[in-house]
Amino acid sequence: SPPDGIMKPAISDRVDITLSIRDFNPPPSPSRMVVCIVYENDTDREENWRCIGMTAPCPIRSSVIFNETFPYDYVFEKTQLIKVNICPYYVDKDYQHDQTETLATTVFKVDELIGSFGVQLRKPLLDGCPIATVVQMGMPNKLTFSNRGHLLIDATLPEKQQQPIVLQFVGRSLERKDLIWDETAAFFRIYRVEQDTEDEENVLLYESEEIKNHSHPAWSEFSLEMEEIADDRNRLLCIEVLYRDVDGSEGYIGKALTTYAKMKYGPGKDNTYKVVNESKKATKKNYDNSGFIEMTKFSEVSFYNFLDYIVSGTQLHYEIAVDFSEERGKEQDAAERCRDETLLQIGIRGLGCVLRDYTPNRLFPAFGFGARVPPLAEESDEFNMNFSYDPNCRGLDCVIEAFKVANNLTAPLDTARCAKIINTLVRRSEESGALGLHYHVAAIFTRGGPIDDWKDSLAALCSAAHHPISIIVVGVGVGGFSSFSKLVRKAREAQKETRVCVEFMELHRFVNPTRSLPANRSRIAEVALANIPSQILSFMHRNAVSAKPPIKVCRSPLPHSSGLVPDHPTQFTFDDECAMIENVMERRKSSMPGYASARAPSPYTPHKGDRRRSEGQYLNFNPDALRTRLGNLSVSQPQRLVYVPSSSRSVMHSSRERRRREREEREMAKR
């Protein structure tokens, strides 16, 4: 059974999925209408697809928008797949749609949809492509698979329930029944004034507790639902202040009026109200008030879940650290060593297959410790596993390759010293950027054995509770993990006062040799990452980080060059530039005899295929084609700045070229 603190029931968050088609090019079919059938699957087996819904039939056009919404329960730690089949719809048949006849299909991971930051995904519609092949290859080869268009997947979060408002009031100099022998207790009631109803009867919202400190009572804080007091921003609220006598009878002190809009100003002079008794004001000439009631607290409470933070821009960063140390006297044969290395690779990929969809650039820092490293065979408690100045590895394959190289070039130490590598991981999370925008998930893989700096390692683990990081210690093989399990258990006990962000698991307990490799990876991720959402929430809530509205930007960096693409690439549109070039060419050639206007192909070609299959377009620029089209002309119209990779050149690359073209144009005009 799993250790304590690892497994708990999966917590799901609901998302609403909508679908639409762009550039639809179906194969020839007698049907003039199509339907969209949606399936789900949380395994790697084709026979486990389950139908979750179907759209209404729509006419076949280049762009098809389906109005249906599919509610889906998203679970962070699970690998969830969705398949969409576009099927023909025959009106004149008894069986109006045939699930076996498919015009186009696509499959995607729910992690891709959620991790696309903007909750939108673009996937190619394919013809005659096995779903397992699409999942394995990602973007299929256009020479092998026919592209029938693109499917746009949008996900929205359901509307949240009304959030409560926390209020607190105190009394100031309230009138007393008897100046000397006053045994009464003061309390207040809040009513919503109903001015639109016929009877105009006020609605009671809250009644406070009774306090015998009659002149200056300080009542406890309480909460009211937003919809109760703010259905109308200027809805009047009546606060009646009363007292209760020793015999149980009630007495009236006075009342005050306020609104939700006024209370939003918070504590202060604006929310200190006179308590006025209408009967005394009508009979007593010099009467002003019967005391004051002051609002001392106003707080609009917002409850955010894990999905709110992810879609608002929080990035998850996956970091790997491998312990190369081996316990003295513990000899391993080649078969055992190969088994441990295989388990380690399964563990790295198991966690990475989920976390990589939440990492915008798919760069994974990889560290090693507990080994003698080349060239001088010095003992190292922290080194970059790729033996480069930059620990980042591009993709999980690069991490595995770096581990294989480091495993061959290093010599293991007898004991592990973990404090330095843990402090490095914690420091990286602290320096990652704005609070709430980055959260790190670090996995430390170890084959067990004694820990040389146990106290320092414990202090380093405890310090992680104050930073945006979760640490998972993963035991590889069947060695003795008593030191590491005790270290994590002590750290969890110390973190209970702040927040628990450390986990421990033994990898071999969750790997079943009879199951497929993807199934074992999914099982490992499901176990190891089960507590990550709650740990992220605890950090955000403790640091008062609110989830902003969902961002609508494309987060799809090019898979081959992260340095050329910003973290938040915008969606580029080059219609203005192309139109400008066309106008220049038309004006130049229109004066030529026998010239017929024709629109030439643009040198700008938007590249739409990328890792997340989103709608982001990147510039595929051909400078030679542009020079051929422009000749020696200069473009005097103002240019709109666009982002171009540094390996390409824009139309107006520098002021020197602009001046040169202007000079050449003047010379041509003179000739």
Wavefront OBJ file of the C-alpha trace (Angstrom):
o trace
v 0.000 0.000 0.000
v 1.189 3.566 -0.585
v 2.959 5.445 2.216
v 1.119 8.043 4.234
v 0.763 11.403 2.559
v 0.959 10.073 -0.987
v -2.409 8.729 -2.061
v -5.738 10.422 -1.653
v -8.929 10.460 -3.714
v -8.544 12.337 -6.985
v -10.005 15.846 -6.905
v -11.542 16.956 -10.170
v -12.288 20.415 -11.516
v -14.968 20.908 -14.106
v -14.279 22.526 -17.472
v -16.739 23.169 -20.284
v -15.384 22.196 -23.724
v -16.643 23.640 -27.011
v -15.529 22.686 -30.515
v -15.266 24.352 -33.923
v -13.655 23.488 -37.261
v -11.493 25.694 -39.469
v -10.378 25.055 -43.081
v -12.494 21.920 -43.275
v -11.657 19.806 -46.331
v -13.526 16.493 -45.955
v -13.181 13.570 -48.365
v -15.980 13.107 -50.928
v -19.189 12.009 -49.216
v -22.882 11.985 -50.189
v -23.696 13.606 -46.856
v -24.117 17.372 -46.679
v -24.089 17.528 -42.897
v -21.704 16.375 -40.191
v -21.861 15.609 -36.485
v -19.087 15.664 -33.944
v -18.776 12.652 -31.598
v -16.574 13.035 -28.516
v -14.887 10.175 -26.639
v -12.736 10.006 -23.503
v -10.049 7.586 -22.383
v -7.681 7.463 -19.408
v -5.674 4.454 -20.595
v -3.481 3.584 -23.573
v -5.871 0.969 -24.947
v -7.940 1.684 -28.028
v -10.887 -0.405 -26.854
v -11.403 1.783 -23.772
v -12.768 4.838 -25.601
v -16.060 5.947 -24.029
v -18.535 8.207 -25.813
v -19.396 11.291 -23.744
v -21.548 13.215 -26.193
v -22.478 14.213 -29.703
v -23.307 17.528 -31.321
v -26.289 18.437 -33.422
v -25.820 18.093 -37.209
v -24.326 21.091 -38.979
v -23.938 21.838 -42.707
v -20.538 21.108 -44.198
v -18.667 24.384 -44.664
v -15.115 25.587 -44.476
v -15.786 26.767 -40.916
v -18.167 24.832 -38.708
v -19.125 25.976 -35.213
v -20.794 23.490 -32.876
v -22.977 25.124 -30.242
v -22.960 22.219 -27.780
v -20.891 22.339 -24.598
v -19.327 19.200 -23.139
v -18.731 19.306 -19.359
v -15.585 17.408 -18.397
v -14.032 16.530 -15.026
v -10.348 17.429 -15.214
v -7.879 15.663 -12.884
v -4.365 17.065 -12.803
v -2.404 13.901 -12.031
v -4.180 11.675 -14.581
v -3.402 11.283 -18.259
v -6.783 11.995 -19.836
v -7.323 11.672 -23.578
v -10.163 13.004 -25.703
v -10.908 11.838 -29.226
v -13.117 13.783 -31.616
v -14.600 12.088 -34.684
v -16.237 14.101 -37.453
v -18.891 11.791 -38.932
v -21.342 12.243 -41.822
v -25.032 12.747 -41.077
v -27.623 11.317 -43.474
v -31.057 12.857 -43.128
v -32.849 10.319 -45.300
v -31.703 7.249 -43.374
v -33.235 5.635 -40.332
v -29.814 5.399 -38.714
v -28.789 8.942 -39.312
v -25.131 8.780 -38.343
v -22.615 5.992 -38.549
v -19.826 5.993 -35.983
v -17.747 3.645 -38.107
v -17.727 6.096 -41.023
v -15.422 8.953 -40.094
v -14.528 11.915 -42.259
v -11.784 13.198 -39.966
v -10.514 12.564 -36.464
v -8.130 13.984 -33.889
v -7.016 13.170 -30.377
v -5.497 15.349 -27.663
v -4.553 15.294 -24.017
v -6.596 17.329 -21.588
v -3.278 18.493 -20.109
v -2.495 20.125 -23.455
v -5.778 22.000 -23.350
v -5.381 23.244 -19.779
v -1.668 23.934 -20.120
v -2.110 26.008 -23.276
v -2.707 29.062 -21.032
v -5.715 30.681 -22.578
v -7.596 27.402 -22.519
v -7.591 27.008 -26.277
v -6.031 24.348 -28.455
v -5.661 23.815 -32.203
v -5.300 20.269 -33.503
v -5.115 18.903 -37.065
v -8.029 16.837 -38.340
v -6.608 13.644 -39.809
v -7.800 10.983 -42.210
v -6.934 7.314 -41.796
v -4.552 7.770 -38.862
v -4.545 5.408 -35.843
v -5.126 7.280 -32.607
v -2.221 5.569 -30.827
v 0.126 6.779 -33.561
v -1.075 10.351 -33.175
v -0.538 10.247 -29.410
v 2.950 8.827 -29.819
v 4.102 11.066 -32.678
v 2.321 14.291 -31.789
v 2.150 16.175 -35.099
v 1.787 13.527 -37.830
v 3.839 13.494 -40.997
v 1.952 15.344 -43.717
v 3.284 12.910 -46.303
v 1.651 10.011 -44.479
v -1.562 11.531 -43.129
v -4.076 13.700 -44.956
v -4.857 16.946 -43.187
v -8.578 17.640 -43.340
v -8.470 20.965 -41.555
v -8.102 22.017 -37.940
v -10.203 21.533 -34.842
v -10.295 24.418 -32.356
v -10.948 23.315 -28.792
v -12.016 25.957 -26.295
v -12.460 25.330 -22.591
v -14.155 27.675 -20.163
v -14.474 27.497 -16.433
v -18.006 27.295 -15.017
v -19.332 30.323 -13.222
v -18.288 30.452 -9.619
v -20.740 30.576 -6.800
v -21.269 33.895 -5.103
v -18.412 34.739 -2.760
v -19.090 35.732 0.861
v -18.356 39.125 2.392
v -16.835 39.230 5.874
v -18.000 42.142 8.082
v -17.413 43.293 11.642
v -18.969 46.135 13.644
v -18.321 47.804 17.017
v -20.478 50.217 19.007
v -19.348 53.622 20.220
v -21.023 55.513 23.092
v -24.346 53.744 22.765
v -27.145 54.952 25.053
v -27.698 52.900 28.185
v -30.988 52.144 29.898
v -29.573 52.877 33.362
v -26.320 54.718 33.940
v -25.497 52.788 37.147
v -27.374 49.478 37.336
v -27.490 48.615 33.622
v -27.606 44.816 33.086
v -28.819 44.911 29.502
v -26.937 43.411 26.522
v -26.591 45.160 23.154
v -26.949 43.499 19.782
v -27.846 44.491 16.219
v -29.767 43.191 13.241
v -29.125 43.837 9.542
v -32.072 44.099 7.158
v -32.247 44.458 3.417
v -34.669 47.266 2.592
v -37.219 46.085 0.011
v -38.526 49.235 -1.651
v -39.876 47.563 -4.773
v -42.325 45.192 -3.124
v -45.902 46.098 -2.279
v -45.668 45.476 1.468
v -42.087 46.859 1.591
v -41.235 44.426 4.361
v -37.518 44.360 5.134
v -35.653 41.048 4.899
v -33.612 40.011 7.939
v -30.060 39.062 6.924
v -28.176 38.714 10.193
v -28.537 39.044 13.955
v -25.451 39.432 16.128
v -24.673 38.004 19.522
v -25.535 39.946 22.707
v -22.765 41.769 24.569
v -23.204 43.245 28.035
v -20.567 45.927 27.530
v -23.357 48.190 26.488
v -21.579 51.448 25.665
v -18.727 50.062 23.537
v -19.595 46.535 22.381
v -17.299 44.783 19.904
v -19.255 42.130 18.064
v -17.724 39.116 16.326
v -17.109 39.104 12.599
v -19.666 37.434 10.366
v -20.240 36.771 6.692
v -23.029 37.563 4.249
v -23.492 36.285 0.735
v -22.822 38.781 -2.028
v -26.172 38.155 -3.683
v -27.976 38.987 -0.433
v -26.654 42.512 -0.069
v -25.413 43.419 -3.554
v -28.231 42.364 -5.876
v -28.439 46.100 -6.426
v -25.267 48.111 -5.819
v -27.296 50.881 -4.157
v -29.584 48.558 -2.209
v -30.212 50.090 1.229
v -29.199 48.079 4.278
v -30.693 48.937 7.641
v -28.673 48.280 10.804
v -30.917 48.271 13.884
v -29.160 48.485 17.269
v -31.136 47.038 20.179
v -30.693 45.871 23.766
v -32.093 42.891 25.650
v -33.119 43.320 29.260
v -32.621 40.804 32.038
v -36.236 39.702 31.726
v -35.779 38.920 28.014
v -37.584 41.949 26.643
v -36.092 43.938 23.783
v -35.462 47.653 23.655
v -34.777 49.908 20.692
v -31.674 52.126 20.638
v -31.681 53.351 17.024
v -30.777 52.511 13.449
v -28.412 53.473 10.631
v -28.581 53.098 6.852
v -25.797 52.063 4.490
v -25.204 50.370 1.132
v -22.820 47.777 -0.254
v -21.193 50.449 -2.417
v -20.433 52.554 0.634
v -19.103 49.640 2.687
v -16.615 48.867 -0.067
v -14.652 51.950 1.008
v -13.616 49.910 4.043
v -13.148 50.888 7.683
v -12.873 54.592 8.429
v -14.907 57.741 8.704
v -17.044 56.847 5.704
v -18.349 53.781 7.490
v -18.940 55.221 10.960
v -22.693 55.732 11.256
v -24.863 57.645 13.677
v -27.406 55.488 15.491
v -30.598 57.533 15.327
v -33.849 56.913 17.263
v -36.640 58.417 15.144
v -39.099 58.887 18.031
v -36.548 60.743 20.164
v -35.524 62.866 17.200
v -39.164 63.870 16.654
v -39.819 64.741 20.339
v -36.494 66.094 21.599
v -35.332 69.408 20.230
v -31.570 69.029 20.751
v -31.381 65.307 20.016
v -28.593 64.276 17.620
v -27.927 60.542 18.020
v -27.923 57.618 20.414
v -24.321 56.643 19.739
v -22.336 55.322 16.784
v -21.812 51.996 15.083
v -18.555 51.585 13.176
v -17.551 49.002 10.576
v -14.072 47.729 11.433
v -13.731 44.978 8.823
v -14.863 44.519 5.227
v -13.396 41.683 3.200
v -14.625 40.102 -0.006
v -13.476 36.517 0.235
v -12.492 34.752 -2.992
v -11.973 30.997 -3.144
v -9.688 29.882 -5.959
v -9.044 26.315 -6.985
v -6.033 24.811 -8.711
v -7.472 25.275 -12.175
v -8.057 29.004 -11.571
v -4.335 29.539 -11.034
v -3.264 27.421 -14.016
v -5.500 29.146 -16.554
v -4.570 32.560 -15.151
v -0.913 32.004 -16.062
v 0.818 30.007 -13.315
v 3.614 27.941 -14.878
v 4.769 24.617 -13.452
v 8.479 23.846 -13.755
v 9.715 20.257 -13.577
v 13.212 19.805 -12.119
v 15.172 16.573 -11.720
v 17.979 15.657 -9.318
v 19.627 12.208 -9.349
v 21.567 10.725 -6.441
v 24.507 8.726 -7.869
v 25.781 7.520 -4.487
v 25.842 3.805 -3.558
v 25.920 2.311 -0.108
v 29.273 0.790 0.811
v 29.314 -2.975 0.650
v 26.219 -3.155 -1.524
v 27.264 -4.761 -4.768
v 24.930 -4.818 -7.753
v 25.216 -7.081 -10.743
v 24.574 -5.896 -14.265
v 20.946 -7.041 -14.245
v 20.105 -5.141 -11.041
v 21.864 -2.029 -12.267
v 19.987 -2.179 -15.574
v 16.693 -2.637 -13.675
v 17.331 0.419 -11.504
v 18.270 2.540 -14.510
v 15.094 1.461 -16.291
v 12.995 2.303 -13.235
v 14.672 5.697 -13.035
v 13.857 6.455 -16.666
v 10.253 5.346 -16.171
v 9.976 7.628 -13.152
v 11.452 10.653 -14.949
v 9.150 10.174 -17.911
v 6.128 9.330 -15.763
v 6.231 12.662 -13.931
v 7.395 14.562 -16.993
v 4.601 13.334 -19.265
v 2.128 15.256 -17.089
v 4.214 18.249 -16.037
v 5.663 19.040 -19.478
v 2.315 20.329 -20.740
v 2.423 23.044 -18.044
v 5.996 24.113 -18.858
v 5.973 26.714 -21.655
v 9.457 26.083 -23.062
v 9.861 22.415 -22.111
v 13.267 23.014 -20.584
v 13.973 20.732 -17.626
v 16.898 21.463 -15.283
v 18.713 18.234 -14.398
v 21.231 17.950 -11.543
v 23.323 15.208 -10.048
v 24.946 14.741 -6.649
v 26.776 12.105 -4.625
v 29.481 11.319 -7.179
v 33.042 12.020 -8.271
v 32.911 14.036 -11.463
v 35.470 14.458 -14.259
v 38.023 15.627 -15.092
v 39.698 15.508 -11.649
v 37.360 12.984 -9.986
v 36.412 15.514 -7.308
v 33.582 14.823 -4.900
v 30.511 16.830 -5.878
v 27.282 17.430 -3.988
v 25.811 19.335 -6.943
v 26.657 19.300 -10.642
v 24.792 19.828 -13.872
v 23.953 16.406 -15.235
v 24.627 17.500 -18.819
v 28.094 18.833 -17.754
v 27.269 22.230 -19.218
v 27.071 25.697 -17.748
v 23.301 25.568 -18.234
v 21.538 22.689 -16.416
v 18.481 22.932 -18.695
v 17.789 19.969 -20.940
v 15.474 20.332 -23.915
v 12.814 17.685 -23.543
v 12.676 14.498 -21.518
v 14.805 12.623 -24.051
v 17.653 15.046 -23.390
v 17.295 14.455 -19.628
v 17.538 10.682 -20.112
v 20.542 11.066 -22.392
v 22.262 13.344 -19.888
v 21.693 10.761 -17.151
v 23.200 7.969 -19.262
v 26.292 10.039 -20.015
v 26.716 11.126 -16.379
v 26.233 7.567 -15.158
v 29.134 6.429 -17.347
v 31.472 9.338 -16.535
v 31.024 9.581 -12.751
v 32.044 7.370 -9.842
v 29.541 6.964 -6.969
v 30.268 8.065 -3.405
v 29.542 5.943 -0.350
v 27.086 8.386 1.224
v 24.789 11.126 -0.008
v 24.821 14.767 1.070
v 21.466 16.249 0.089
v 21.454 19.695 1.723
v 23.269 21.496 -1.085
v 21.107 20.192 -3.909
v 17.899 20.862 -1.949
v 19.017 24.415 -1.214
v 19.785 24.889 -4.913
v 16.296 23.747 -5.909
v 14.708 25.992 -3.283
v 16.812 28.967 -4.348
v 15.837 28.484 -7.991
v 12.169 28.565 -7.032
v 12.712 31.727 -5.006
v 14.441 33.464 -7.923
v 12.040 32.260 -10.622
v 10.025 35.477 -10.922
v 6.854 37.175 -9.784
v 5.064 35.488 -6.913
v 2.251 33.287 -8.124
v 3.397 33.027 -11.748
v 5.864 30.186 -11.228
v 5.732 27.009 -9.178
v 8.399 24.296 -9.162
v 7.988 20.543 -8.808
v 11.335 18.911 -8.012
v 11.887 15.150 -8.104
v 14.927 13.731 -6.279
v 15.701 10.161 -7.394
v 17.826 8.042 -5.056
v 18.884 4.418 -4.659
v 18.878 4.749 -0.882
v 21.701 4.511 1.604
v 22.872 6.693 4.493
v 22.657 10.494 4.478
v 25.855 12.172 5.643
v 24.402 15.657 6.370
v 21.072 14.584 7.876
v 20.421 17.704 9.996
v 21.343 20.124 7.215
v 19.164 18.202 4.768
v 16.246 18.334 7.193
v 16.633 22.097 7.604
v 16.771 22.520 3.815
v 13.582 20.490 3.340
v 11.779 22.465 6.043
v 12.736 25.753 4.381
v 10.967 24.671 1.194
v 7.596 25.279 2.874
v 8.100 29.052 2.499
v 8.849 28.934 -1.236
v 6.884 28.005 -4.390
v 8.180 24.452 -4.631
v 7.101 20.878 -3.969
v 9.741 18.184 -3.499
v 9.126 14.512 -4.260
v 11.790 12.068 -3.058
v 11.587 8.958 -5.233
v 13.250 5.718 -4.161
v 14.595 3.708 -7.111
v 15.156 -0.031 -6.814
v 14.692 -2.238 -3.773
v 17.412 -0.734 -1.582
v 17.131 0.520 1.965
v 15.301 3.856 2.077
v 14.984 4.174 5.851
v 17.173 7.303 5.990
v 15.249 9.112 3.269
v 11.810 8.066 4.505
v 12.699 9.221 8.017
v 14.034 12.506 6.616
v 10.791 13.183 4.737
v 8.645 12.136 7.716
v 10.474 14.527 10.058
v 10.240 17.330 7.498
v 6.482 16.784 7.115
v 6.037 16.935 10.884
v 7.990 20.196 11.043
v 6.048 21.683 8.107
v 2.609 21.151 9.646
v 2.815 24.616 11.196
v 3.327 26.185 7.750
v 2.501 23.922 4.810
v 3.486 20.385 3.838
v 5.300 20.265 0.488
v 7.472 17.124 0.719
v 6.521 13.605 -0.399
v 8.268 10.230 -0.491
v 7.487 7.215 -2.642
v 9.193 3.946 -3.523
v 9.021 3.504 -7.257
v 8.995 -0.294 -7.434
v 5.712 -0.478 -5.474
v 3.806 1.146 -8.306
v 5.418 -0.550 -11.315
v 3.651 -3.665 -12.542
v 5.716 -5.714 -15.028
v 2.550 -7.195 -16.541
v 1.185 -3.782 -17.525
v 2.263 -1.670 -20.484
v 4.887 1.047 -20.193
v 2.394 3.950 -20.639
v 0.140 2.405 -17.991
v 3.019 2.249 -15.499
v 3.965 5.841 -16.244
v 0.397 6.970 -15.698
v 0.245 5.076 -12.406
v 3.469 6.700 -11.174
v 2.243 10.182 -12.088
v -1.129 9.555 -10.476
v 0.529 8.553 -7.198
v 3.373 11.090 -7.079
v 1.435 14.161 -8.233
v -1.792 13.594 -6.297
v -0.959 16.202 -3.646
v 0.566 18.836 -5.935
v -2.691 20.815 -6.489
v -3.375 21.090 -2.766
v 0.229 22.122 -2.086
v 0.019 24.835 -4.736
v -3.245 26.086 -3.235
v -1.778 26.180 0.259
v 1.161 28.279 -0.946
v -1.049 30.694 -2.896
v -3.500 31.145 -0.033
v -0.789 31.627 2.586
v 0.809 34.329 0.448
v -2.523 35.968 -0.512
v -2.002 35.346 -4.237
v -5.221 35.782 -6.180
v -5.985 34.155 -9.508
v -6.336 36.710 -12.267
v -8.878 36.281 -15.092
v -7.883 33.629 -17.648
v -5.307 34.999 -20.046
v -5.904 34.814 -23.777
v -2.423 34.542 -25.264
v -0.757 31.811 -27.244
v 1.903 29.954 -25.262
v 3.396 27.851 -28.019
v 7.144 28.386 -28.358
v 8.904 26.805 -31.299
v 10.130 23.333 -30.380
v 13.616 23.905 -31.828
v 14.657 27.301 -30.463
v 13.438 28.734 -27.202
v 15.879 31.624 -27.346
v 14.228 33.066 -30.434
v 10.664 33.110 -29.139
v 9.361 35.055 -26.145
v 7.535 33.312 -23.297
v 4.320 35.108 -24.266
v 4.350 35.220 -28.090
v 1.548 37.257 -29.542
v -0.569 36.187 -32.470
v 0.938 37.783 -35.534
v -1.090 39.112 -38.445
v 0.768 40.243 -41.526
v -2.122 41.365 -43.678
v -1.200 45.030 -43.242
v 2.389 44.505 -44.336
v 1.416 42.392 -47.338
v -1.209 44.906 -48.409
v 1.346 47.691 -48.143
v 3.824 45.832 -50.354
v 1.095 45.033 -52.880
v 0.102 48.694 -53.083
v 3.686 49.712 -53.770
v 4.013 47.095 -56.498
v 0.695 48.089 -58.082
v 1.645 51.766 -58.207
v 5.005 50.966 -59.791
v 3.713 48.547 -62.457
v 0.414 50.215 -63.280
v 2.176 52.715 -65.536
v 3.730 49.934 -67.654
v 1.960 49.273 -71.002
v 0.006 46.046 -71.173
v 0.290 45.460 -67.437
v -2.557 43.513 -65.879
v -2.883 43.683 -62.142
v -2.292 40.321 -60.466
v -1.776 39.488 -56.844
v 1.551 37.746 -56.320
v 2.136 35.308 -53.498
v 3.324 36.911 -50.298
v 6.864 36.278 -49.032
v 5.332 36.007 -45.578
v 4.040 32.498 -44.903
v 2.474 31.881 -41.505
v 3.679 28.749 -39.844
v 0.766 27.227 -37.909
v 2.141 23.917 -36.741
v 3.740 23.960 -33.301
v 3.988 21.839 -30.226
v 0.707 22.911 -28.645
v -1.127 23.149 -31.964
v -2.443 26.573 -31.055
v -3.367 29.413 -33.355
v -0.090 31.248 -32.855
v 1.584 32.151 -36.144
v 5.323 32.525 -36.521
v 7.090 34.303 -39.314
v 8.650 32.133 -41.995
v 10.437 34.905 -43.856
v 12.096 34.702 -47.262
v 14.310 37.819 -47.676
v 15.316 36.946 -51.260
v 11.693 36.801 -52.393
v 11.045 40.140 -50.724
v 14.028 41.816 -52.424
v 12.892 40.442 -55.788
v 9.435 41.888 -55.325
v 10.516 45.254 -53.974
v 13.434 45.835 -56.302
v 14.995 49.196 -55.469
v 11.858 50.742 -54.077
v 11.672 52.282 -50.646
v 8.551 52.057 -48.556
v 7.732 55.395 -47.017
v 4.623 54.235 -45.163
v 5.053 53.686 -41.421
v 5.870 50.139 -40.376
v 4.144 48.186 -37.612
v 6.668 46.457 -35.362
v 6.389 42.678 -35.283
v 8.462 40.047 -33.542
v 10.860 38.291 -35.903
v 13.370 35.605 -34.894
v 16.919 36.906 -34.816
v 17.940 34.598 -37.643
v 15.554 36.400 -40.011
v 15.400 39.996 -41.200
v 12.370 42.248 -41.230
v 11.321 44.524 -44.107
v 12.908 47.488 -42.374
v 15.789 45.726 -40.677
v 17.831 48.818 -39.911
v 17.883 52.529 -40.525
v 20.965 52.038 -42.750
v 19.021 49.946 -45.249
v 16.149 52.411 -45.201
v 18.486 55.313 -45.975
v 20.162 53.289 -48.736
v 16.833 52.523 -50.404
v 15.763 56.157 -50.165
v 19.029 57.235 -51.784
v 18.625 54.722 -54.603
v 15.067 55.880 -55.194
v 16.183 59.502 -55.509
v 18.859 58.483 -58.022
v 16.294 56.562 -60.075
v 13.962 59.565 -60.040
v 16.735 61.813 -61.357
v 17.495 59.389 -64.217
l 1 2 3 4 5 6 7 8 9 10 11 12 13 14 15 16 17 18 19 20 21 22 23 24 25 26 27 28 29 30 31 32 33 34 35 36 37 38 39 40 41 42 43 44 45 46 47 48 49 50 51 52 53 54 55 56 57 58 59 60 61 62 63 64 65 66 67 68 69 70 71 72 73 74 75 76 77 78 79 80 81 82 83 84 85 86 87 88 89 90 91 92 93 94 95 96 97 98 99 100 101 102 103 104 105 106 107 108 109 110 111 112 113 114 115 116 117 118 119 120 121 122 123 124 125 126 127 128 129 130 131 132 133 134 135 136 137 138 139 140 141 142 143 144 145 146 147 148 149 150 151 152 153 154 155 156 157 158 159 160 161 162 163 164 165 166 167 168 169 170 171 172 173 174 175 176 177 178 179 180 181 182 183 184 185 186 187 188 189 190 191 192 193 194 195 196 197 198 199 200 201 202 203 204 205 206 207 208 209 210 211 212 213 214 215 216 217 218 219 220 221 222 223 224 225 226 227 228 229 230 231 232 233 234 235 236 237 238 239 240 241 242 243 244 245 246 247 248 249 250 251 252 253 254 255 256 257 258 259 260 261 262 263 264 265 266 267 268 269 270 271 272 273 274 275 276 277 278 279 280 281 282 283 284 285 286 287 288 289 290 291 292 293 294 295 296 297 298 299 300 301 302 303 304 305 306 307 308 309 310 311 312 313 314 315 316 317 318 319 320 321 322 323 324 325 326 327 328 329 330 331 332 333 334 335 336 337 338 339 340 341 342 343 344 345 346 347 348 349 350 351 352 353 354 355 356 357 358 359 360 361 362 363 364 365 366 367 368 369 370 371 372 373 374 375 376 377 378 379 380 381 382 383 384 385 386 387 388 389 390 391 392 393 394 395 396 397 398 399 400 401 402 403 404 405 406 407 408 409 410 411 412 413 414 415 416 417 418 419 420 421 422 423 424 425 426 427 428 429 430 431 432 433 434 435 436 437 438 439 440 441 442 443 444 445 446 447 448 449 450 451 452 453 454 455 456 457 458 459 460 461 462 463 464 465 466 467 468 469 470 471 472 473 474 475 476 477 478 479 480 481 482 483 484 485 486 487 488 489 490 491 492 493 494 495 496 497 498 499 500 501 502 503 504 505 506 507 508 509 510 511 512 513 514 515 516 517 518 519 520 521 522 523 524 525 526 527 528 529 530 531 532 533 534 535 536 537 538 539 540 541 542 543 544 545 546 547 548 549 550 551 552 553 554 555 556 557 558 559 560 561 562 563 564 565 566 567 568 569 570 571 572 573 574 575 576 577 578 579 580 581 582 583 584 585 586 587 588 589 590 591 592 593 594 595 596 597 598 599 600 601 602 603 604 605 606 607 608 609 610 611 612 613 614 615 616 617 618 619 620 621 622 623 624 625 626 627 628 629 630 631 632 633 634 635 636 637 638 639 640 641 642 643 644 645 646 647 648 649 650 651 652 653 654 655 656 657 658 659 660 661 662 663 664 665 666 667 668 669 670 671
